[in-house]
Amino acid sequence: MINYNNKVFRSIQNTNNGETSSETLFYYKQDGNIIFSEYKGGKIIYGHLIGLVNENGCIELCYHQVNNKNEMMTGKCFSKPELLNDGKIRLHETWEWTSGDFSSGTSIVEEI
């Protein structure tokens, strides 16, 4: 299992219906197979995520955030890790809003 504890990730790609951007930073913590994070930046004033990591390092998570329009948004996401040549982690994400327009999209976050 990949250990995500104390890793920091930056959004490097997102579909247009998403709210994360290169200004969004995620501060990951992990306890056993439980993963959680605070995140903010860009359109996001403040957010949290919580999820479970499986033996392959894939993450199933739920998130909630307050955006710069003062709206609370919620969603769910599945993240698949890619180990880069420099040892850092890139997460390929498939997500879906559970609020707002209930649309879905894809994004990539990368360890900094």
C-alpha positions as CSV (number, residue, x, y, z in Angstrom):
1,M,0.0,0.0,0.0
2,I,1.2,3.5,-0.8
3,N,1.7,5.8,2.2
4,Y,0.2,9.2,1.5
5,N,0.9,10.6,5.0
6,N,2.3,14.1,5.0
7,K,2.3,14.3,1.2
8,V,1.3,17.6,-0.5
9,F,-0.4,17.5,-3.9
10,R,-1.2,20.2,-6.5
11,S,-3.9,20.1,-9.1
12,I,-2.3,20.0,-12.5
13,Q,-5.3,19.2,-14.7
14,N,-9.1,19.3,-14.4
15,T,-12.2,19.3,-16.6
16,N,-14.1,22.6,-16.9
17,N,-16.8,21.7,-14.5
18,G,-14.3,21.2,-11.7
19,E,-13.2,23.8,-9.1
20,T,-9.6,22.8,-8.5
21,S,-6.7,24.5,-10.3
22,S,-2.9,24.8,-10.1
23,E,-3.5,27.1,-7.1
24,T,-5.2,24.3,-5.1
25,L,-3.0,22.4,-2.6
26,F,-4.0,19.2,-0.8
27,Y,-2.3,18.3,2.5
28,Y,-2.8,14.5,2.9
29,K,-2.7,12.5,6.1
30,Q,-3.0,8.7,6.5
31,D,-3.8,6.4,9.4
32,G,-3.8,2.8,8.3
33,N,-6.0,2.6,5.3
34,I,-7.9,5.8,6.1
35,I,-6.8,8.9,4.2
36,F,-7.9,12.5,4.9
37,S,-6.9,15.9,3.6
38,E,-7.5,19.6,4.0
39,Y,-7.2,21.7,0.8
40,K,-7.7,25.2,-0.5
41,G,-6.6,27.6,-3.2
42,G,-7.9,29.1,-6.4
43,K,-11.7,28.9,-6.4
44,I,-11.7,26.8,-3.2
45,I,-11.8,28.7,0.1
46,Y,-11.6,25.5,2.2
47,G,-12.2,21.8,1.7
48,H,-11.9,18.4,3.3
49,L,-11.7,14.9,1.9
50,I,-11.9,11.5,3.6
51,G,-11.4,8.1,2.0
52,L,-10.0,4.6,2.0
53,V,-6.8,3.4,0.4
54,N,-6.7,-0.1,-1.0
55,E,-3.6,-2.4,-1.2
56,N,-2.8,-1.0,-4.7
57,G,-2.8,2.6,-3.5
58,C,-6.1,3.4,-5.1
59,I,-8.3,5.8,-3.1
60,E,-12.1,6.0,-2.9
61,L,-13.1,9.2,-1.2
62,C,-15.8,11.8,-0.5
63,Y,-15.2,15.5,-0.4
64,H,-16.9,18.8,0.6
65,Q,-15.7,22.3,0.0
66,V,-16.7,25.9,0.2
67,N,-16.0,27.8,-3.1
68,N,-15.4,31.5,-3.7
69,K,-19.1,32.0,-4.4
70,N,-19.8,30.9,-0.8
71,E,-21.4,27.7,-2.0
72,M,-20.9,24.4,-0.2
73,M,-20.2,21.7,-2.8
74,T,-19.9,17.9,-2.2
75,G,-18.7,15.0,-4.3
76,K,-17.1,11.6,-4.6
77,C,-13.9,10.5,-6.3
78,F,-11.8,7.5,-7.3
79,S,-8.0,8.1,-7.6
80,K,-5.5,5.8,-9.2
81,P,-1.8,6.3,-8.4
82,E,1.0,6.5,-10.9
83,L,4.6,6.4,-9.5
84,L,6.8,8.9,-11.3
85,N,10.5,8.4,-12.1
86,D,11.5,10.8,-9.4
87,G,9.5,8.7,-6.8
88,K,6.7,11.2,-6.5
89,I,3.0,10.2,-6.9
90,R,0.6,11.4,-9.6
91,L,-3.1,10.7,-9.0
92,H,-5.5,10.2,-11.9
93,E,-9.0,11.0,-10.6
94,T,-12.5,10.3,-11.8
95,W,-15.0,12.4,-9.8
96,E,-18.7,13.3,-9.6
97,W,-20.5,16.1,-7.9
98,T,-23.1,15.0,-5.4
99,S,-24.5,18.6,-5.3
100,G,-24.9,21.4,-7.8
101,D,-25.4,20.1,-11.3
102,F,-24.3,16.5,-10.4
103,S,-21.9,16.4,-13.3
104,S,-18.7,14.3,-13.5
105,G,-15.2,14.9,-14.7
106,T,-11.6,13.9,-14.4
107,S,-8.5,15.5,-12.9
108,I,-4.9,14.9,-12.1
109,V,-3.1,15.9,-8.9
110,E,0.7,15.6,-8.5
111,E,2.9,15.4,-5.4
112,I,5.1,18.5,-4.9
